[in-house]
Amino acid sequence: MKCVRCQHESPPAAKFCVECAAPLAAAAACARCGTRLPPGAKFCPECALPAGAAAPAVETRFASPAEYTPTHIAEKILDSRGALEGERKHVTVLFADLKGSMELLADRDVEDARRLLDAVLERMIEAVHHYEGTVNQVMGDGIMALFGAPIAHEDHAVRACYAALRMQQRVKEHAEELHRSLGLPVHIRVGLNSGEVVVRSIGSDLHMDYTAIGQTTHLAARMEQMAMPGTILIPSETLALIEGYVLTRPLGPRPVKGLDAPLEVYELTGASPIRSRLHAAAARGLTRFVGRDPELQQLALARDRSHALAPGNSSPWSASPASASRGCTGSSAAHTSPTAGWSSSRRPSPTARRRRICP
C-alpha cells in the first residue's frame, strides 16, 4: 500500500506508513492533492478532480535528490557512499510541510499551484543544504531531510535546528509577499528527532535507503504533525544534543500516537549567541575545575609580561590544535582570579566557513 503523504510502499496489511508513520487508511485518496475521499465520492471535495483519475502531469524539479542537490554536496555523498552502506549512524531527522497547501491549490490551475508550492519547497531545501543536510524525499507539499548521514557531522542536531529556523524565516518572508499580492496565508510546520539509522544503500540519484532504529523517524513525523503553523517542535532526545546552542520553550508532556507514555516536547524559538561546544557546556554548567593551578599561574605571568611590554594590549593568546583541556583552561582563566575578566578563546561555529591560517 502506498502512503499518500510520502509515497513509500508499505506492506498490504500495514496500518501506518513504515517510512513516515502516517495512517494508511483503506479509503481512496485524490491523486492530485492527496485528500482522502469519502465512500462513494465521484469527485475530490478539495480540488474537484474526478475520483480514480490520474493527477495531471506537471513537470517538477523535485523528482529525485539528484535534481535538487547542489554539486558540492552530491560529490561528498557519492565519495562516501561505499563506506557508509551497512553503517549505523547517529542522525537528526527533519520533517517540514506547508500548512494551508489546499488554499494554494483551490481554484488554481495545476501549473500555477505547482509554481506556488515549488517556491516554498525551494526555501525549505535551501535551508537544509545551507547546513549540509540532505533532502531525502520531497513529498508533495513537504520534505524529509537527514543531518548526520550520508554526510557525517558530529553536530547534526545543531545543524538541523539551525536549518529549521532558517527555513521558517525564509518561508515567512516569502509568505508576506504572497499575502500582499494574493492574500494567501502560508505557514510551515517543522518537527525534528534524533536517533540512529542503519544505511542500507545510496543510489546514483543520491536517494538513501535506510532502516530507522526505534522511533527515530516516527517521532520526527509526529513532532511535525503536532506543531502549530509557524513553529518547530523537538523531543527531549534532540534537546539533550542542542542545549546551549538554541533557545527553547518547554511545552510539557504531550501524548504521542504510538507511544505508551506522554513525551516531553519543546518548541524551538531561536538560536543562542553561543557557538562553541565549550561555551554551550558552560551555559549548562561545567563541573568544578581542578588540577590546573600551575597553568593558571602561567597565564597570570603571561598577562603581567604582556602588560609590561604593551600596557594597552594585555590579553595573551595562543594558536594550537583543538584541545578540550586548553579550552577548559582558557574558560576557567576567564572566571578565576587573578585572570578574571579575560576573554576566553574564541573559535568559529562548527557551521561557519573554515579558513586555513597556516599549514
Buried (B, 14 or more C-beta within 10 A) or exposed (E): BEBBBBBBEBEEEEEBBBBBBBEBEEEBBBBBBBBBBEEEBEEBEBBEBEBEEEEEEBEBEBEBBBEBBEEEBBEBBBEBBEEBBEBEBBBBBBBBBBBBBBBBBEEBEBEEBBEBBBBBBBBBBBBBBBBBBBBBBBBBBBBBBBBBBBBBBEBBBBBBBBBBBBBBEBBBEBBEEBEEEEEBEBBBBBBBBBBBBBBEEBEEEBBBEBEBBEBBBBBBBBBBBBBEEBBBBBBEBBBEBBBBBBEBEEEEEBEBEEEEEEBBBBBBEEBBEBBBBBBBBBBEEEEEBEEBEEBBEBBBEBBEEBBEEEEEEBEBEEEEEEEEEBBBBBBBBBBBEBBEEBEBBEEEBBBEEEEEEEE
